[in-house]
């Protein structure tokens, strides 16, 4: 009986320690999300009276709003490029920096450094790089006497890829560190045994390294997908969603609807849609990691 009372007392103490975190979580995340969904059911300019429209905002988004459809396509394109290009580049850098050579600690910090730079600062840097008159890229081709000049962020055909390249420079650092941690967690004895058995570098990579990085890939894919879904700063700083909505993302479209056109209810519906789409990534990820553990 005493043991049971002690266990109950310990449980109560544990729950009491969780109360501050729960209060912060409810007040900062749960309640704002519920209130945002509530606002999305109204037509509201943020100041006057709200007009209840039900699911009309959501119906307009998917049935009539062509710009929103463009933003979804751009977000999906960004996700694909992130998973293919960013993740591949991060893995290659991690493999390179996992080798033993002089100065590798310096290069690890060098490649990770852009990750800690403010995204708006990155956008400003690359705005100058992409400048059609004095930008580094066009001037570089001019110095090589190559007749090639491009309006990188004002050309609808290339602007999305130009913005992604600027984001890639910053985004590759974080998954690189995750892959590097995963590589350093692989027992050297396994690789040495494979070498003794006659396995080459390619076979060791595909049959040993990649399978042992499974958990790392799960984390990297989940974080990169969520980051690609809510990308905002670099796009807003470089193009603001233009030209002609060529780089419009759901986040930039939400911002323009709420803060530029005062369509608070409509913009909040975009935000809630983003949230639901990200849940389709987060929930399976959490379920998978819970099963693994």
N, C-alpha and C positions, 0 to 999 in steps of 0.2 A: 504493500500500500504506500509506504514511504517512497519507494522507487518510482511508483506511478505518479505520485504528487511532484516528485523532483523532475520527472520528464515533462509534465504539464507546465511546471514553472519555467523550465528551460525553453519550451516552445513559446510561451508568452513573452519571455525576454527576447527571443529571436524575432518575433513579430514586432515588438516595440522598436527594435533596432531598424526594422524595415520601414517603419512609419514615415520618417523624414524623406527617404528616397521615394516612397509611394506618393507622398504629398506633392513633391516636386514633379514626378512623372505625370500625375493626374493634371496638375495645374499648367504644365508647360506643353504636354503632348496630347493627352487624351481629351481633355475638355476643349482645347482649341480645335482639334480635329472634328469633334462632334458639332461645335458651333459653326465651323466652316461648312460642313455638310448642310446644316440648317440654313445658312445664308445662301447656299447654292440653289435653294428652292424658291428664291425670291428674285424679283427684278428690283435692283436697288443701286442708287448712285453713290452710296456711302454717307449721304447727308439727310436726304428727305425720307419720306415714308416708304416702307417696303411694300411691294406688291407681290402677293403669293402667286407663283406660276407653276408650282409642282415640279415635275420633271421636264418642263418645257426647255430649260437651258440645256439639259443633256441631250434632248431630242434634236435641238438645233445644232449642237456640236457635231453629232454623228450623221445627221441627215442633210443639213443645209450648209454648214460652214466649211467652205473649201480650204480656207487658210488653216483651219485646225487639222484637216486631213493632210495638208502639206507638212505641218509641224510633226505629226505622228510619223510620216514617212521619213522625215529628216532625223527624228529621234531613233527610229529603227535602223536607218543607215549608219548613224553615229555609233549605235551599239555594235553593229556588225564590224565596222572599221576598228572599234576599240578592242573587240575580242580577237580579231585577226591580227591587226597591226600592232597595237599597243602591247597586248599580251605576248606576242611573238618577240617584239623588240626587248621587252622586259626580261623574258627568259634568256635571250641571247646575251644580254648584258650581264645577267646573273651568272650564267655559265662562264663567261669570260672573267668576271671579277672573282669567281670562286677558285680560279687557278692561283698558284703560288708564284708571285713575281714582285719585284721591288716597286713600291709605290701604290700597291693595290688599295690600301686604305684611303689614300688621297683620291684616287679615281672613284672609289665608292661614294665618298662625300661629294665629289664633283658632279657625278651623274644624279645624285639624289638632291642636290642643291635646288634645282628649279622647282621641286615639289613644295618647298617651303616659301616660295615667292608668292605674293598675292596674285590671284588670277587677273585682277584689273591691271596690275603692273605688267603682267605678261601680255595682256591685250595691248597696252600702250607701246611696249617694246616691239611687238610684231606689227603694229600699225605703221611704225616707222620702217621696219624691214620691208613691208609690202608696199610702201609708198611708190607709186608708178614713176615719179620723177627723180627722187633722190634716195629711194629705198635700196638696201644692200643687194637684194637679189637681182633687180634689173641692172644696177650699176656693175655687179659682178659679171653678168653676161656682156655688158658693154665693154668692160675692161679686157675681156677675152676676145673682143672683136666679133662677138656672135650677135647677129641681128635677131634678137628676141626680147620683146618687151610685153609685159602682161599687167593688166589691171586686176590684181589678185583678189581683192575683196569687193570690187565693184562689178565684177563679171559674174552673172548668175550661174554660169556653167562651171566655174571653178571655185567660187567663193566658199562653198561648204567644205571643200577639201583643203582650202587654204586655212580656214579657221581650225579645222581638225589638226592640221600640221602644227599650228601654234599650240594647241592643247596637248598634242603628243609630246612636245618638248618638255612640258611641265608634268604630264601625267605618268610618264614611264618610270619615274623614280620609286613610287610607292610599291607597285607590283614587283619591281626589281628587287627591293629589299625583302619582300615576302618570299619570292623565289629563292633568294640567296639564303634566307633562314632555312627554307626547306631543303636546299642542297646540302647545307652544313649539318643537317640532321640525318643525312643518309650515312649509315655505318661504312667506314672505309674498308672494312673487312670484306663486305659483299663485293665491292668493286675490284678489290685485289684478287678475290677468288675467281671472278669472271675473267680477269686478265690472265690468270694462270691457266684457265680453261681455254684460252685462245680467243676470247671475245674482243673484237676491235672497239674503237671509240663509238662508232655508229650503233653497233649492236648493244653496247652498254647503255647508251643514251635511251634507245627505244624500248629495251627489254628490262632495264633495271631502274634508271633514273626517272623516266616518266611515270611508270607505275607507282614508285615510291613517293612521287610528288602529288598523288591523287588528292589528298586533303588540302594541300596548298592550292591546287587548281580550283577546288571548290570555293575557297575563300576569295581567291583572286577574281574568279568569274563573277561571283556574287557582288563583290565590291565595285568592280569595273562596270557591271551592268547597271547597278543602282546609280553610280556616278554619271554614266552616260545618259540615263533617263532624266536626271535632274540638272544636266549641264546648263549653266546660265552665264556666269561671269565673263568668260572669254568671248562667248558669242555676243553678249550685250556690249562689251567693250570694243569689239572689232567692227561689228556690222549692225548691231541692234535688231537682228532678224532679217535685214535686207541683204542684197538688193532685190526688190520685188518678191519678198518673202522667201528667197532662196535658202536662207540660213535660219528661217523661223523654227524655233523649238517650242515645245509645250510650255516651258518655263518662261521664255521671252514673250510668248503670246499671252500667257496669264498676266505677266507684268504690264503689258501694253493695255490689256482690257481693264485692269483694275486701276492703274495709276495714270494712264494717258487718256482713256476714254470714259473713265468712271463707271464702267459696267462691273460693279463689285460682285453681284450675284453670278454673272456669266463667267468672270475671271475665276471666281472661287470654284465654279463647276469644273473648270479646266484643272485647277489644283487637286480637286477630289478625284478626278479621273486619273491624274498622275499618281496619286497615292494608291488607288486600286490596282493600277498596272504594276507598280513597284511591289505590292503585296504578292503578286503572282511570282515574283522572284524571291522575295525574302522568306515567305512561308515554306516553300519547298526546301530552301537552303537550311532553315532552322530545323526542319523535320529530318533532313538528311544527316546533319551534324549530330542531332540528338540520338539518332539510331546508331551512328558510329561510336558515340561515347557510351 
